């Protein structure tokens, strides 16, 4: 078994990763945000899961610290066997393909690119590290039962349970969704055995909003509609050949995971009504 240090280990992905690693018998440390006790310690395999996601639009001046400044400190001063930086497959928007070797175009004048630019800076720092094996892990849209965020999938599952889904983007819009359990298993494998510097962790398939809401309708009996003149948003197809070839990765389908996601929301509502 190995030693892991997970920064951001109390967040959505980080906490799930910590639980997974502990069930596999690994020794796991989770430093707090202002905790410098990691200095002078053998960190083992570091996973950088700290950062801002949807909040970046409301807190733009706070993006650089968790995505760039703090990981730079650990890369400069930490004693680690490897350093895995969790990034995002949203970087592929506008790229020629969703392959790990694609180059990116970003525009600093576009405030929506701030997240991408900060993540790319974190990636560049990670890949420049010479003292430890720096790896970048680009995640697509992570789904999981019990997700209480305002992300698209979690939101429409709650709407379905409540009886009606209102889509604000076209039913033909599509995204790549990867299950949280698949994500944490792949992060562990990449940290321990990965031979490449950059990995996509995604399902490798684009799922339309229509496929999701029709499945939710069959589960919950809910109705659904689409806003007038709703835009069609299509993600770039993320290439996962690398993790399939190297680790035998077999992603689970987001549509197949919907019944469990619905059940968790229903159970939560039932518990609230009892209390």
DOMITI-181215 format. One line per field, with one value per residue (C-alpha): residue in one letter; x, y, z. Coordinates in nm, 2 decimals, decimal comma, padded with zeros to 4 digits. Layout:
BEGIN
rest <- [a:...]
east <- [X:...]
north <- [Y:...]
up <- [Z:...]
//
This chain:
BEGIN
rest <- [x:x:x:x:x:x:x:x:x:x:x:x:x:x:x:x:x:x:x:x:x:x:x:x:x:x:x:x:x:x:x:x:x:x:x:x:x:x:x:x:x:x:x:x:x:x:x:x:x:x:x:x:x:x:x:x:x:x:x:x:x:x:x:x:x:x:x:x:x:x:x:x:x:x:x:x:x:x:x:x:x:x:x:x:x:x:x:x:x:x:x:x:x:x:x:x:x:x:x:x:x:x:x:x:x:x:x:x:x:x:x:x:x:x:x:x:x:x:x:x:x:x:x:x:x:x:x:x:x:x:x:x:x:x:x:x:x:x:x:x:x:x:x:x:x:x:x:x:x:x:x:x:x:x:x:x:x:x:x:x:x:x:x:x:x:x:x:x:x:x:x:x:x:x:x:x:x:x:x:x:x:x:x:x:x:x:x:x:x:x:x:x:x:x:x:x:x:x:x:x:x:x:x:x:x:x:x:x:x:x:x:x:x:x:x:x:x:x:x:x:x:x:x:x:x:x:x:x:x:x:x:x:x:x:x:x:x:x:x:x:x:x:x:x:x:x:x:x:x:x:x:x:x:x:x:x:x:x:x:x:x:x:x:x:x:x:x:x:x:x:x:x:x:x:x]
east <- [00,00:00,11:00,09:-00,12:-00,17:-00,49:-00,52:-00,88:-00,97:-01,29:-01,45:-01,68:-01,42:-01,15:-01,36:-01,47:-01,11:-01,00:-01,27:-01,17:-00,80:-00,87:-01,09:-00,79:-00,57:-00,36:-00,24:-00,41:-00,34:-00,57:-00,41:-00,64:-00,64:-00,40:-00,22:00,16:00,23:00,31:00,64:00,93:00,71:00,72:00,39:00,39:00,16:00,01:-00,33:-00,43:-00,81:-00,84:-00,99:-01,30:-01,55:-01,88:-01,78:-01,51:-01,76:-01,85:-01,50:-01,27:-00,98:-00,97:-00,91:-00,53:-00,45:-00,60:-00,53:-00,18:-00,02:-00,08:00,01:00,33:00,43:00,39:00,57:00,86:00,89:00,71:00,87:00,65:00,67:00,43:00,20:-00,14:-00,31:-00,68:-00,78:-01,09:-01,19:-01,37:-01,03:-01,11:-01,38:-01,26:-00,97:-00,92:-00,99:-01,03:-00,70:-00,45:-00,19:-00,43:-00,32:-00,56:-00,67:-00,78:-00,88:-00,80:-01,06:-01,33:-01,41:-01,54:-01,19:-01,04:-01,10:-00,93:-00,63:-00,58:-00,60:-00,36:-00,12:-00,15:-00,10:00,21:00,36:00,29:00,44:00,75:00,82:01,15:01,18:00,85:00,65:00,40:00,08:-00,23:-00,57:-00,84:-01,19:-01,51:-01,84:-01,84:-02,17:-02,26:-02,57:-02,61:-02,45:-02,61:-02,45:-02,61:-02,45:-02,68:-02,72:-02,77:-03,02:-03,24:-03,25:-03,39:-03,64:-03,75:-03,81:-04,02:-04,23:-04,11:-03,78:-03,73:-03,43:-03,27:-03,05:-03,16:-03,25:-02,98:-02,71:-02,47:-02,19:-01,95:-02,03:-01,80:-01,91:-01,74:-01,65:-01,47:-01,29:-01,14:-01,03:-00,85:-00,68:-00,54:-00,42:-00,26:-00,08:00,06:00,13:00,07:00,34:00,21:00,21:-00,15:-00,46:-00,82:-01,07:-01,41:-01,67:-01,56:-01,92:-02,14:-02,49:-02,77:-03,00:-03,29:-03,15:-03,12:-03,47:-03,64:-03,48:-03,58:-03,93:-03,95:-03,82:-04,02:-04,31:-04,21:-04,29:-04,03:-04,00:-03,74:-03,71:-03,80:-03,49:-03,28:-02,92:-02,75:-02,44:-02,22:-01,90:-01,60:-01,58:-01,31:-01,07:-01,00:-00,79:-00,50:-00,67:-00,85:-00,52:-00,31:-00,56:-00,84:-01,08:-01,45:-01,67:-02,02:-02,31:-02,46:-02,80:-02,77:-02,67:-02,99:-03,21:-02,97:-02,94:-03,32:-03,34:-03,09:-03,28:-03,61:-03,47:-03,33:-03,67:-03,84:-03,59:-03,66:-04,04:-04,00:-03,79]
north <- [00,00:00,36:00,70:00,97:01,34:01,48:01,86:01,96:01,63:01,77:01,87:01,67:01,48:01,50:01,35:01,06:01,00:00,99:00,73:00,52:00,53:00,44:00,14:00,03:00,03:00,34:00,58:00,92:01,27:01,56:01,90:02,19:02,51:02,70:02,39:02,39:02,08:01,90:02,09:01,86:01,55:01,26:01,33:01,01:01,05:01,40:01,47:01,83:01,83:02,19:02,47:02,67:02,54:02,72:02,98:03,12:03,35:03,52:03,51:03,58:03,72:03,40:03,17:03,20:03,09:02,73:02,67:02,81:02,97:02,69:02,40:02,59:02,60:02,22:02,16:02,38:02,27:01,93:01,59:01,37:01,05:01,20:01,50:01,46:01,78:01,76:01,97:01,99:01,86:02,19:02,31:02,12:02,37:02,52:02,28:02,08:01,75:01,61:01,43:01,49:01,63:01,90:02,27:02,53:02,88:03,10:03,47:03,67:03,93:03,66:03,64:03,28:03,18:03,28:02,93:02,77:03,00:02,94:02,56:02,57:02,76:02,49:02,22:02,40:02,42:02,05:01,94:02,16:01,99:01,80:01,66:01,46:01,29:01,55:01,44:01,62:01,45:01,62:01,53:01,56:01,63:01,42:01,27:01,09:01,00:01,26:01,55:01,85:02,10:02,33:02,14:02,06:01,69:01,72:02,00:01,82:01,50:01,71:01,87:01,53:01,41:01,72:01,64:01,86:01,93:02,26:02,26:02,60:02,45:02,25:01,88:01,81:01,96:01,70:01,65:01,38:01,25:01,03:00,86:00,96:00,60:00,57:00,90:00,81:00,46:00,61:00,88:00,61:00,41:00,71:00,82:00,47:00,34:00,61:00,63:00,94:01,30:01,39:01,18:01,23:01,07:01,08:00,84:00,90:00,94:01,24:01,20:01,43:01,62:01,44:01,09:01,20:01,36:01,08:00,83:01,05:01,07:00,69:00,66:00,95:01,00:01,37:01,60:01,82:02,11:02,32:02,70:02,88:02,96:02,75:02,73:02,40:02,34:02,05:01,95:01,82:01,44:01,35:01,08:00,82:00,57:00,63:00,51:00,23:00,10:00,15:00,05:-00,13:00,14:00,07:00,36:00,32:00,50:00,81:00,70:00,37:00,56:00,77:00,54:00,54:00,92:00,95:00,71:00,91:01,24:01,07:00,92:01,26:01,42:01,14:01,20:01,57:01,52:01,29:01,54]
up <- [00,00:-00,06:00,11:-00,05:00,04:-00,10:-00,12:-00,15:00,02:00,17:-00,16:-00,39:-00,58:-00,31:-00,03:-00,26:-00,35:00,02:00,09:-00,21:-00,12:00,24:00,14:-00,08:00,23:00,15:00,42:00,34:00,47:00,40:00,47:00,54:00,33:00,56:00,69:00,62:00,82:00,49:00,47:00,56:00,54:00,29:00,10:-00,11:-00,40:-00,40:-00,56:-00,62:-00,60:-00,46:-00,66:-00,76:-01,01:-01,08:-00,82:-01,04:-01,21:-00,88:-00,72:-01,02:-00,81:-00,59:-00,88:-00,90:-00,55:-00,55:-00,92:-00,94:-00,63:-00,38:-00,60:-00,70:-00,33:-00,30:-00,62:-00,51:-00,15:-00,12:-00,10:-00,31:-00,52:-00,77:-00,82:-01,00:-01,08:-01,15:-01,44:-01,67:-02,01:-02,06:-02,19:-02,52:-02,61:-02,93:-02,96:-03,28:-03,09:-02,74:-02,74:-02,47:-02,71:-02,84:-02,82:-02,68:-02,77:-02,48:-02,48:-02,16:-02,27:-02,22:-01,85:-01,90:-02,00:-01,66:-01,52:-01,83:-01,82:-01,45:-01,49:-01,79:-01,57:-01,30:-01,57:-01,70:-01,35:-01,29:-01,62:-01,55:-01,21:-01,23:-00,88:-00,89:-01,15:-01,24:-01,42:-01,54:-01,51:-01,72:-01,60:-01,79:-01,62:-01,30:-01,19:-00,88:-00,67:-00,40:-00,59:-00,43:-00,66:-00,92:-01,20:-01,49:-01,43:-01,05:-01,11:-01,36:-01,15:-00,87:-01,11:-01,24:-00,89:-00,83:-01,14:-01,42:-01,60:-01,79:-02,02:-02,09:-02,36:-02,66:-02,62:-02,88:-02,65:-02,54:-02,28:-02,17:-01,82:-01,61:-01,29:-00,97:-00,88:-01,22:-01,16:-00,82:-00,93:-01,23:-01,02:-00,80:-01,09:-01,27:-00,95:-00,89:-01,24:-01,50:-01,77:-01,95:-01,84:-01,94:-01,91:-02,00:-01,76:-01,93:-02,07:-02,42:-02,53:-02,57:-02,41:-02,53:-02,29:-02,47:-02,38:-02,01:-01,98:-02,16:-01,92:-01,62:-01,75:-01,77:-01,42:-01,25:-01,48:-01,50:-01,78:-01,95:-02,19:-02,36:-02,34:-02,66:-02,87:-02,64:-02,77:-02,86:-02,66:-02,78:-02,60:-02,79:-02,78:-02,53:-02,64:-02,38:-02,58:-02,34:-02,02:-02,21:-02,35:-02,04:-01,76:-01,94:-01,84:-01,90:-01,81:-01,68:-01,87:-01,72:-01,84:-01,66:-01,34:-01,34:-01,14:-00,85:-00,87:-00,86:-00,57:-00,36:-00,42:-00,33:-00,01:00,08:00,04:00,24:00,53:00,52:00,53:00,83:01,03]
//
